[in-house]
Amino acid sequence: MAASLLNDTDTAYQHLARARGIAGQLGDGRNDYNTEFGPANVALHEVAVAVELGDAGHALRVGAAVDSSTLSTERHARLHIDLARAHAQRRQVDEAATLVATASIAPEQVRNHRITQQLVSDLLTMQDPPSPVLRELADRGA
């Protein structure tokens, strides 16, 4: 994630490849010390990295293949937020708003979170008038 925030694509994907290899060796269902480290969590981070790097297509492809059933509620919600950000990058407002709304399974990930607030604000500028789902998100303070 740090490399993607610095726009260092090669380093970010090198770290993800290494993490994917280690996660593959460990297998599914591991949650040692509440790290949730495994293939699904690595994929979740790959989605986040792709979004940070502006590669919405890659984020959506990886996100569609993630088996999020092994993720905690918080990580599952974070995946939805990052996928919503990818849809927003493609100006797919309704898809993004729906994903943010479903992320409310973990309210702490949605309400008063800087990334989510910025996302909803951006979506509001893309859609006039806002859809009922988007209006509700804005009214809730998402």
Solvent accessible surface area in square Angstrom, and as a share of the most:
residue,aa,sasa,rsa
1,M,82,0.36
2,A,72,0.56
3,A,13,0.10
4,S,3,0.02
5,L,120,0.60
6,L,145,0.72
7,N,113,0.58
8,D,59,0.31
9,T,59,0.35
10,D,105,0.54
11,T,42,0.24
12,A,3,0.03
13,Y,58,0.22
14,Q,121,0.54
15,H,109,0.49
16,L,13,0.06
17,A,53,0.41
18,R,173,0.63
19,A,27,0.21
20,R,106,0.39
21,G,43,0.41
22,I,74,0.38
23,A,1,0.00
24,G,54,0.52
25,Q,157,0.70
26,L,76,0.38
27,G,25,0.24
28,D,105,0.54
29,G,65,0.62
30,R,102,0.37
31,N,76,0.39
32,D,63,0.33
33,Y,208,0.79
34,N,123,0.63
35,T,66,0.39
36,E,28,0.13
37,F,55,0.23
38,G,7,0.06
39,P,49,0.31
40,A,15,0.12
41,N,10,0.05
42,V,7,0.04
43,A,20,0.16
44,L,6,0.03
45,H,64,0.28
46,E,16,0.07
47,V,0,0.00
48,A,6,0.05
49,V,2,0.01
50,A,0,0.00
51,V,2,0.01
52,E,53,0.24
53,L,33,0.16
54,G,51,0.49
55,D,62,0.32
56,A,9,0.07
57,G,10,0.10
58,H,44,0.20
59,A,0,0.00
60,L,30,0.15
61,R,153,0.56
62,V,25,0.15
63,G,8,0.08
64,A,91,0.71
65,A,87,0.67
66,V,23,0.13
67,D,92,0.47
68,S,20,0.13
69,S,95,0.62
70,T,76,0.44
71,L,20,0.10
72,S,37,0.24
73,T,65,0.38
74,E,79,0.35
75,R,66,0.24
76,H,47,0.21
77,A,0,0.00
78,R,53,0.19
79,L,8,0.04
80,H,33,0.15
81,I,2,0.01
82,D,0,0.00
83,L,21,0.11
84,A,0,0.00
85,R,40,0.14
86,A,0,0.00
87,H,31,0.14
88,A,9,0.07
89,Q,81,0.36
90,R,124,0.45
91,R,158,0.58
92,Q,60,0.27
93,V,14,0.08
94,D,80,0.41
95,E,81,0.36
96,A,0,0.00
97,A,1,0.00
98,T,72,0.42
99,L,34,0.17
100,V,0,0.00
101,A,31,0.24
102,T,58,0.34
103,A,0,0.00
104,S,39,0.25
105,I,92,0.47
106,A,2,0.02
107,P,81,0.51
108,E,100,0.45
109,Q,36,0.16
110,V,5,0.03
111,R,127,0.46
112,N,113,0.58
113,H,53,0.24
114,R,179,0.65
115,I,28,0.14
116,T,0,0.00
117,Q,75,0.33
118,Q,101,0.45
119,L,8,0.04
120,V,4,0.03
121,S,54,0.35
122,D,52,0.27
123,L,0,0.00
124,L,54,0.27
125,T,115,0.67
126,M,49,0.22
127,Q,37,0.16
128,D,138,0.71
129,P,111,0.70
130,P,37,0.23
131,S,25,0.16
132,P,116,0.73
133,V,64,0.37
134,L,0,0.00
135,R,107,0.39
136,E,99,0.44
137,L,1,0.01
138,A,26,0.21
139,D,105,0.54
140,R,79,0.29
141,G,32,0.30
142,A,7,0.06
